[in-house]
Amino acid sequence: MKAITVIASPRKNGNCKQIVNIITKIIEEKDGINKIYFVDDLNIKGCQACRACKNMDNPTKCVLGDDFNRIMDEVEESDAFIFAAPNYFGEISGQGRIFMDRFFSMTKTTLNQLKNKPKCIVIHTYGASEGHYDEYINKKANIFNSIGCELIKVFSVGKNKPSSGNCDELIQEVKEIAYQISE
Ligand SMILES: Cc1cc2nc3c(=O)[nH]c(=O)nc-3n(C[C@H](O)[C@H](O)[C@H](O)COP(=O)(O)O)c2cc1C
């Protein structure tokens, strides 16, 4: 089993990464691999709204020749896609939003939806109380279905967990989902 993870936090061992670590451990236990990318380490421009991807006379993937298509081609060859982003001022971090804006080139109105229907986990971490951004992130996460994923779970994780501690329940829930996608 192969998973691709995109982390939209600049913190290499922050809350997003710590949750991803739990998933990676279980994927590896099951002889799979989880390849992790940080958006900050990639060359990914914002969507230029050129609409080349929507031109049905000449269908094309995103015409920007940066790392986005490369990563999404890898996702298309994988069984699972994990996306983790912190909340910055009420929204997914800028890194995450730049990455997600590029999904414009992969929605139903293009020919570029993922053909392999990878299982998808979305992780959103924040400092506010548990549940504070549930509605926001559940709505945002729908885009992953639009690009051809099968959204399995949205983790909306408040109170700066797991680094703030007291997160046995969270860890257990993350492990259960990790086993589910590793099957
Ligand atoms: C620039 C910035 C803005 C933030 N804004 C919010 C916010 O509006 N609401 C919130 O609950 N947490 C906010 N936080 C806290 C982070 O979302 C939280 O610590 C998160 O778990 C960080 O994830 P990471 O460790 O993976 O980077 C902010 C943090 C930063 C650095």
PDBQT file of the ligand as one rigid body, heavy atoms in Angstrom, charges set to zero:
ROOT
HETATM    1  C1  LIG A 201       0.150  32.601  11.736  1.00  0.00    +0.000 C 
HETATM    2  C2  LIG A 201      -0.673  31.738  12.659  1.00  0.00    +0.000 A 
HETATM    3  C3  LIG A 201      -2.028  31.980  12.779  1.00  0.00    +0.000 A 
HETATM    4  C4  LIG A 201      -2.822  31.167  13.582  1.00  0.00    +0.000 A 
HETATM    5  N1  LIG A 201      -4.160  31.402  13.635  1.00  0.00    +0.000 NA
HETATM    6  C5  LIG A 201      -4.969  30.593  14.359  1.00  0.00    +0.000 A 
HETATM    7  C6  LIG A 201      -6.384  30.818  14.390  1.00  0.00    +0.000 A 
HETATM    8  O1  LIG A 201      -6.909  31.754  13.812  1.00  0.00    +0.000 OA
HETATM    9  N2  LIG A 201      -7.142  29.955  15.103  1.00  0.00    +0.000 N 
HETATM   10  C7  LIG A 201      -6.594  28.897  15.805  1.00  0.00    +0.000 A 
HETATM   11  O2  LIG A 201      -7.347  28.161  16.429  1.00  0.00    +0.000 OA
HETATM   12  N3  LIG A 201      -5.260  28.646  15.779  1.00  0.00    +0.000 NA
HETATM   13  C8  LIG A 201      -4.441  29.462  15.071  1.00  0.00    +0.000 A 
HETATM   14  N4  LIG A 201      -3.066  29.233  15.040  1.00  0.00    +0.000 N 
HETATM   15  C9  LIG A 201      -2.517  28.052  15.764  1.00  0.00    +0.000 C 
HETATM   16  C10 LIG A 201      -2.231  26.871  14.840  1.00  0.00    +0.000 C 
HETATM   17  O3  LIG A 201      -3.312  26.618  13.955  1.00  0.00    +0.000 OA
HETATM   18  C11 LIG A 201      -1.992  25.602  15.662  1.00  0.00    +0.000 C 
HETATM   19  O4  LIG A 201      -0.948  25.786  16.582  1.00  0.00    +0.000 OA
HETATM   20  C12 LIG A 201      -1.718  24.401  14.778  1.00  0.00    +0.000 C 
HETATM   21  O5  LIG A 201      -1.890  23.212  15.520  1.00  0.00    +0.000 OA
HETATM   22  C13 LIG A 201      -0.330  24.427  14.187  1.00  0.00    +0.000 C 
HETATM   23  O6  LIG A 201      -0.103  23.247  13.432  1.00  0.00    +0.000 OA
HETATM   24  P1  LIG A 201       1.395  22.805  13.073  1.00  0.00    +0.000 P 
HETATM   25  O7  LIG A 201       2.087  22.584  14.390  1.00  0.00    +0.000 OA
HETATM   26  O8  LIG A 201       1.263  21.553  12.278  1.00  0.00    +0.000 OA
HETATM   27  O9  LIG A 201       1.984  23.924  12.298  1.00  0.00    +0.000 OA
HETATM   28  C14 LIG A 201      -2.242  30.073  14.290  1.00  0.00    +0.000 A 
HETATM   29  C15 LIG A 201      -0.854  29.866  14.191  1.00  0.00    +0.000 A 
HETATM   30  C16 LIG A 201      -0.075  30.697  13.400  1.00  0.00    +0.000 A 
HETATM   31  C17 LIG A 201       1.412  30.441  13.295  1.00  0.00    +0.000 C 
ENDROOT
TORSDOF 0
